[in-house]
Amino acid sequence: MRFMAEPGTAAPGTFDMAFFESQSAVTDEDPEDGPGALVANIELSLGIGELRFMARVSSIGIAVTEQPPPEALLAWDLIEIIDSAPAH
C-alpha cells in the first residue's frame, strides 16, 4: 500500500491523497463506489496519526493495483511532507 500527496484544493494546508492498494485490501465493508476505502482510511490514520488525518487530509482517491507508481510512499513517510506545509 502506497500513497501520494498533493496540496489540497479544499483548503490551504490540506492534502489530496492518492492511495494505491492491491486487490487483497478490498473488503465487504467498503462502500460500493469505494473499493478499498476501509483499509485506506485505517492505513493512513495509523501511518500519519489520527489528528493529521482529520485536520490535513481533504480527500482520498483509491486505485486498486498491484503496481503503484514508483514515487508513491508508505503512509508514515507522508508525515514530513504534511508537517512541512503551513497549516491553515
PyRosetta script that sets phi, psi and omega in degrees:
from pyrosetta import init, pose_from_sequence

init()
pose = pose_from_sequence("MRFMAEPGTAAPGTFDMAFFESQSAVTDEDPEDGPGALVANIELSLGIGELRFMARVSSIGIAVTEQPPPEALLAWDLIEIIDSAPAH")
pose.set_psi(1, 128.9)
pose.set_omega(1, -177.5)
pose.set_phi(2, -136.9)
pose.set_psi(2, 156.6)
pose.set_omega(2, -178.4)
pose.set_phi(3, -129.2)
pose.set_psi(3, 156.1)
pose.set_omega(3, 167.5)
pose.set_phi(4, -131.9)
pose.set_psi(4, 142.8)
pose.set_omega(4, -178.3)
pose.set_phi(5, -122.6)
pose.set_psi(5, 134.6)
pose.set_omega(5, 175.1)
pose.set_phi(6, -125.9)
pose.set_psi(6, 149.4)
pose.set_omega(6, 176.2)
pose.set_phi(7, -52.3)
pose.set_psi(7, 135.4)
pose.set_omega(7, -176.8)
pose.set_phi(8, -70.2)
pose.set_psi(8, 150.4)
pose.set_omega(8, 177.1)
pose.set_phi(9, -94.1)
pose.set_psi(9, -13.0)
pose.set_omega(9, -176.2)
pose.set_phi(10, -80.0)
pose.set_psi(10, -39.2)
pose.set_omega(10, -176.9)
pose.set_phi(11, -159.7)
pose.set_psi(11, 149.4)
pose.set_omega(11, 176.2)
pose.set_phi(12, -59.3)
pose.set_psi(12, 141.6)
pose.set_omega(12, 178.0)
pose.set_phi(13, 84.0)
pose.set_psi(13, 1.0)
pose.set_omega(13, 177.8)
pose.set_phi(14, -105.3)
pose.set_psi(14, 169.3)
pose.set_omega(14, -177.4)
pose.set_phi(15, -133.1)
pose.set_psi(15, 142.5)
pose.set_omega(15, 169.1)
pose.set_phi(16, -95.9)
pose.set_psi(16, 127.5)
pose.set_omega(16, -176.1)
pose.set_phi(17, -108.8)
pose.set_psi(17, 142.0)
pose.set_omega(17, 169.9)
pose.set_phi(18, -112.1)
pose.set_psi(18, 130.8)
pose.set_omega(18, -177.0)
pose.set_phi(19, -118.1)
pose.set_psi(19, 128.1)
pose.set_omega(19, -179.9)
pose.set_phi(20, -114.3)
pose.set_psi(20, 118.7)
pose.set_omega(20, -176.8)
pose.set_phi(21, -137.3)
pose.set_psi(21, 158.8)
pose.set_omega(21, 179.0)
pose.set_phi(22, -82.1)
pose.set_psi(22, 166.7)
pose.set_omega(22, 179.3)
pose.set_phi(23, -57.5)
pose.set_psi(23, -28.0)
pose.set_omega(23, -178.7)
pose.set_phi(24, -66.3)
pose.set_psi(24, -15.1)
pose.set_omega(24, 179.2)
pose.set_phi(25, -86.5)
pose.set_psi(25, -7.7)
pose.set_omega(25, 179.4)
pose.set_phi(26, -79.8)
pose.set_psi(26, 129.7)
pose.set_omega(26, -177.6)
pose.set_phi(27, -124.5)
pose.set_psi(27, 167.4)
pose.set_omega(27, 175.3)
pose.set_phi(28, -69.8)
pose.set_psi(28, -15.4)
pose.set_omega(28, -178.6)
pose.set_phi(29, -84.0)
pose.set_psi(29, -8.8)
pose.set_omega(29, -179.0)
pose.set_phi(30, -73.4)
pose.set_psi(30, 147.8)
pose.set_omega(30, 172.5)
pose.set_phi(31, -65.8)
pose.set_psi(31, 156.3)
pose.set_omega(31, -177.9)
pose.set_phi(32, -57.9)
pose.set_psi(32, -36.3)
pose.set_omega(32, -178.0)
pose.set_phi(33, -92.4)
pose.set_psi(33, 10.2)
pose.set_omega(33, -178.2)
pose.set_phi(34, -140.8)
pose.set_psi(34, 64.6)
pose.set_omega(34, 178.4)
pose.set_phi(35, -59.8)
pose.set_psi(35, 129.0)
pose.set_omega(35, -179.7)
pose.set_phi(36, 87.0)
pose.set_psi(36, 3.6)
pose.set_omega(36, -175.8)
pose.set_phi(37, -62.5)
pose.set_psi(37, -39.6)
pose.set_omega(37, -179.0)
pose.set_phi(38, -61.6)
pose.set_psi(38, -50.2)
pose.set_omega(38, -179.4)
pose.set_phi(39, -65.3)
pose.set_psi(39, -39.9)
pose.set_omega(39, 178.8)
pose.set_phi(40, -59.4)
pose.set_psi(40, -46.0)
pose.set_omega(40, -179.9)
pose.set_phi(41, -65.1)
pose.set_psi(41, -42.7)
pose.set_omega(41, 179.5)
pose.set_phi(42, -66.1)
pose.set_psi(42, -48.6)
pose.set_omega(42, -178.8)
pose.set_phi(43, -58.7)
pose.set_psi(43, -45.7)
pose.set_omega(43, -178.8)
pose.set_phi(44, -69.1)
pose.set_psi(44, -41.9)
pose.set_omega(44, 179.3)
pose.set_phi(45, -62.7)
pose.set_psi(45, -42.9)
pose.set_omega(45, 178.5)
pose.set_phi(46, -71.1)
pose.set_psi(46, -37.1)
pose.set_omega(46, -175.7)
pose.set_phi(47, -71.6)
pose.set_psi(47, -41.6)
pose.set_omega(47, -176.8)
pose.set_phi(48, -107.3)
pose.set_psi(48, -10.3)
pose.set_omega(48, -178.0)
pose.set_phi(49, 98.6)
pose.set_psi(49, 144.1)
pose.set_omega(49, -174.8)
pose.set_phi(50, -62.9)
pose.set_psi(50, -39.0)
pose.set_omega(50, -179.0)
pose.set_phi(51, -65.1)
pose.set_psi(51, -46.5)
pose.set_omega(51, 176.4)
pose.set_phi(52, -60.1)
pose.set_psi(52, -42.5)
pose.set_omega(52, -179.2)
pose.set_phi(53, -58.8)
pose.set_psi(53, -48.7)
pose.set_omega(53, -177.0)
pose.set_phi(54, -70.0)
pose.set_psi(54, -37.2)
pose.set_omega(54, -172.9)
pose.set_phi(55, -91.3)
pose.set_psi(55, -27.2)
pose.set_omega(55, -168.9)
pose.set_phi(56, -118.3)
pose.set_psi(56, -6.4)
pose.set_omega(56, 179.3)
pose.set_phi(57, -103.4)
pose.set_psi(57, 117.4)
pose.set_omega(57, -178.1)
pose.set_phi(58, -94.5)
pose.set_psi(58, -27.5)
pose.set_omega(58, 177.4)
pose.set_phi(59, -157.8)
pose.set_psi(59, 156.8)
pose.set_omega(59, 176.5)
pose.set_phi(60, -132.2)
pose.set_psi(60, 124.5)
pose.set_omega(60, 171.8)
pose.set_phi(61, -106.0)
pose.set_psi(61, 142.3)
pose.set_omega(61, -174.6)
pose.set_phi(62, -121.8)
pose.set_psi(62, 133.5)
pose.set_omega(62, 173.5)
pose.set_phi(63, -122.9)
pose.set_psi(63, 123.9)
pose.set_omega(63, 176.3)
pose.set_phi(64, -88.8)
pose.set_psi(64, 111.6)
pose.set_omega(64, -175.7)
pose.set_phi(65, -156.3)
pose.set_psi(65, 151.1)
pose.set_omega(65, 175.9)
pose.set_phi(66, -90.0)
pose.set_psi(66, -8.4)
pose.set_omega(66, -177.5)
pose.set_phi(67, -128.7)
pose.set_psi(67, 85.8)
pose.set_omega(67, 176.5)
pose.set_phi(68, -67.6)
pose.set_psi(68, 158.1)
pose.set_omega(68, 176.6)
pose.set_phi(69, -59.0)
pose.set_psi(69, 147.2)
pose.set_omega(69, -177.6)
pose.set_phi(70, -61.2)
pose.set_psi(70, -25.3)
pose.set_omega(70, -179.4)
pose.set_phi(71, -84.4)
pose.set_psi(71, -4.6)
pose.set_omega(71, 179.0)
pose.set_phi(72, -68.9)
pose.set_psi(72, 145.3)
pose.set_omega(72, -173.2)
pose.set_phi(73, -114.4)
pose.set_psi(73, 161.4)
pose.set_omega(73, 168.5)
pose.set_phi(74, -70.6)
pose.set_psi(74, 155.7)
pose.set_omega(74, -175.4)
pose.set_phi(75, -56.3)
pose.set_psi(75, -45.7)
pose.set_omega(75, -175.7)
pose.set_phi(76, -68.7)
pose.set_psi(76, -18.4)
pose.set_omega(76, 175.8)
pose.set_phi(77, -73.9)
pose.set_psi(77, -12.3)
pose.set_omega(77, 178.6)
pose.set_phi(78, -79.0)
pose.set_psi(78, -17.3)
pose.set_omega(78, -176.3)
pose.set_phi(79, -55.5)
pose.set_psi(79, -47.4)
pose.set_omega(79, -179.1)
pose.set_phi(80, -63.3)
pose.set_psi(80, -39.2)
pose.set_omega(80, 178.7)
pose.set_phi(81, -64.3)
pose.set_psi(81, -47.9)
pose.set_omega(81, -178.1)
pose.set_phi(82, -64.6)
pose.set_psi(82, -46.3)
pose.set_omega(82, -176.9)
pose.set_phi(83, -70.5)
pose.set_psi(83, -21.1)
pose.set_omega(83, -179.4)
pose.set_phi(84, -81.9)
pose.set_psi(84, -14.6)
pose.set_omega(84, 178.7)
pose.set_phi(85, -86.9)
pose.set_psi(85, 138.4)
pose.set_omega(85, 177.9)
pose.set_phi(86, -61.3)
pose.set_psi(86, 136.5)
pose.set_omega(86, 176.6)
pose.set_phi(87, -78.2)
pose.set_psi(87, 154.8)
pose.set_omega(87, -178.9)
pose.set_phi(88, -68.7)
pose.dump_pdb("model.pdb")
